[in-house]
Amino acid sequence: MLIINFEPFTNLETERLQLRRLENSDVKEVLALRSNPSTMKYIPRPLLKNGEEALEHIAMINAKIDNNEGINWAITLKGNPKLIGIIGHFRIQPQNYRAKIGYMILPEYHGQGIVAEAIKEVVRYGFEEMNLHSIEAIIDPGNLASERVLQKWICQRSAYSRK
């Protein structure tokens, strides 16, 4: 069975992005993401109503990291620590060496290739650092933007092969 250990937490970096652990100071941006009906349209979770609920959400994400049950990163642009999105592996199945990937980004950052860039690095981490054998992304059939991001990424990669 796969042994998961997220200690110490690993920050990730791409050409334009810094992926880091969520902090309580991200409360405003987490609330903006999780209270936005447009952003949450395809995520079957209730909208957050206030900063207290956003802090609870951050605490839940960090508890999953501390308990090695899941890992999420704040997506930030290099040189700016402001959270613009969240991406991570959740519903990890150690017995099957599998995880699901999920992501969301503030609407003003849509269409800039940020999610695709973050996916590439988080998938690399999943296969190379976590030793996963498979990673799933489940999207709502109506979420055409997310489908396009994944199809574009798959076409660029054709297949990810472990070395």
Secondary structure, DSSP 8 states (H G I E B T S, - for coil): -------S---EE-SSEEEE---GGGHHHHHHHHT-TTTTTTS-S----SHHHHHHHHHHHHHHHHTTS-EEEEEEETT-----EEEEEEEEEGGGTEEEEEEEE-GGGTTSSHHHHHHHHHHHIIIIIS--SEEE----TT-HHHHHHHHHHHHHHS-----
